[in-house]
């Protein structure tokens, strides 16, 4: 319940005047307000920078790594295998039934003493057996009816999936005139990569449309180009251990000369590990021109929402869990480490706010001790103990509002000007995509939550002094006046 009289008196206590500015109680009060402001300001700055760092990792790494990859499952062949024995079983079931009917006619015509009853009963028994056999669960029903192939999945609209393409990945070794490096070859469809990936917007030289089918051209990262000492137009020898050919000297890895037609720079650890080639060229390099070993790559509007898509694929489309690979299998530990670091930094700074908030306890205890006479007079005039408690709870809340307001304003302003401040002091930090300053991403929901949590800590810290003020006996307090 809110008490206007309590709020008025609490505001008067929280508001400093010229007479109380030099008092020790006022100093402790301001010190606690300053602690809350500094703690909240630091928390807003650190959380914004950590959000920016996480966003940069998401852009640089998840812009290259497939969000979701679905491998080929031989669903059609499984259906054909299961349907064939099922139909043959039904035919064999029907055949003896018809033969038994023909055979049963002979004893019926020979012997009239036996009559037609035994024959009819045997026929009925055979028909009942046939019915029981027909009612058994077919083998084909053990396969989910909604199970789809990769071609059907690619044509089905899925929430959060903006595009898909046929895709193939292979481990290979590339050799230049001076160096030898291990890489991951990504066989892609150039038109899809050009439209739906961030790599296309970070091309330093060339473009994805240069990866024409049959040209055996490649696009590599800037770091890999520096290590191999190659430029656009140079040729590399690509050797794939996963595919081999027979030669007079024995089995040799499949290899091919490719021409570098482009260089990209994502500024991530993947720049020296990935080589892009046309999907059909990769299939030929892998000795699989029909592409039976290729998979389906899904592009999501938000890579962090992969779980809902995976659940839809496995529950609705019948895709096996073992056939679905997500980006977390490759880069999950890195993002988990960043998230844990962000949470730990937020926790430590939140403890600073908690310490500053509990400085309000000492300030309010001093205020209660100093205002015992005023409290006793209010009680003698009929003020309830609960009202007195609300006076000091709201006093602590007003101090928290002052500190949170100052910290909120300073935190937002300094966060927006952080890179300019770093330039002034000459800090060499450069983690943003443009190579200048720190990446910053402010989340309004996080900032509001942090501010409200700071106010809650201030209110909780005010409960003990408020209850102490509520228990003051007027007679004892007035004796000391």
ABEGO torsion letter per residue (X at the ends): XBBAAAAAAAAAAABBBAAAAABAAAAAAAAAAAAAAAAAAAAAAAAAAAAAAAAAAAAAAAAABBABBBBBBBAAAAAAAAAAAAAAAAAAAAAAAAAAAAAAAAAAAABAAAEAAAAAAAAAAAAAAAAAAAABBBAAAABBAABBBAAAAAABBBBGBABBBBBBBBBBBBBBAABBBBBBBBBBBAAAAAAABAAAAABABEBAAABBBGAGBBBBBAAAAAAAGBBBGBBBBBBBAABBBBBAAEBBBBBBBBBBABBBBAGBAAAAABBBBBAAAAAAAAGBAAGAABBBBBBBABAAAAAAAAAAAAAAAGBBAAABBBAAAAAAAAAAAAAAAAAAAAAAAAAAAAAAAAAAAAAAAAAAAAAAAAAAAAAAAGBBAAAAAAAAAAAAAAAAAAAAAAAAAAAAAAAAAAAAAAAAAGBABBABAAGBEBBBBBBAAAAAAAAAAAAAAAAAAAAAAAAAAAABBAAAAAAAX
